[in-house]
Amino acid sequence: MKRRDILTAGLGLAGSAALAAPAVAQTTTSGAPELRWRLHSAFPRTLDALYGAAELFSRLVAEATDNRFQIEVAAAPAGDSGALLDAVGTGSVEMAYSAAYYEVGRDPTYALATAVPFGLNARQQNAWMLQGGALDLFNEIFARNKLYALPGGNTGTQMGGWFRREVKTVADLQGLRFRIAGLGAQVLAKLGVATQTLPGADLYAALEGKTLDAAEWIGPYDDEKLGLNKVAPFYYYPGFWEGGSMLHFWFNAQKWAELPKAYRAIAQAAAASVNGDLQAKYDARNPAALRRLVGGGAQLRPFPQEVMEAALKAANEIYADLGARNPDFKRVYDALKTFRNEEYLWFQVAEYTYDNFMIRARARG
């Protein structure tokens, strides 16, 4: 069965199973308007997993509507990432594909929709969004900027980044020039790091030119594409600031509301398909990429326990401060904490026990 058939059948758009194929197609498109939208991606074509997520969404929507609803995908113009959602909110472009935590300057609450230090892992973030009520909370907040969002994939727990020198203690972070986004930047700044936010495409040159001492992006598959291993030898893990980073499809809220009900259902189904596909891509591609990176000389290093503990303390202090000043942040972060605590009650019983056993079994051969 083709993906288009799965989408339309699952949405009840294909009609009775007894209908012939031409009648199904007619039922799907009868009376439906022809729409041409634009989607700007925060990521360049060279990062094929991320850029490809938007392309897959566009293709699924087109196939499920017999090309009556077409969405043109393009990389967003270079510049401030905040301008991307501004363009969607004003309606100058109908859609975007981006990470909510790029909007931390607009409202730190946005960061919670993607990932925050010591937040949720990928499965937990997905469960919180789709079954824990978080998506409704966020869309209530996003609507103030005329935005509506749907989950559009997760990277999984990210790596801690590439460093030109080793980090053995918290003192080694003092003055370190480090590219990092979201609330992770605020946490590390509290530990003495000089943080910067740069697009992925600029990281190689910044490390090579020594205007950065370290940079994080996502993980082995994308980091290899960016060539970061060629300009910084130490590869740290885990990226404790991104236990499971969720991307979103962003819609102009009015344009979304004006879509025919069937088109909204198709867009929701397409986004759900992408939401699973992106995580699968990274999970499937990261192991081989990590082997290649280590084989090429990358030196894997875990962050010292001292650094992890100091970062957790700093994160909790920042969250308490933000919550005292921002009622939305407090409301949503309190919901995240409650959900996280319940999730780890479950994960430690079965998930962690199983994974820990299998990891040790693998080590034994």
Summary of the structure (lengths in Angstrom):
residues: 365
radius of gyration: 21.4
end to end distance: 39.4
largest distance: 70.3
contacts: 1238
relative contact order: 0.15
helix: 56%
strand: 14%
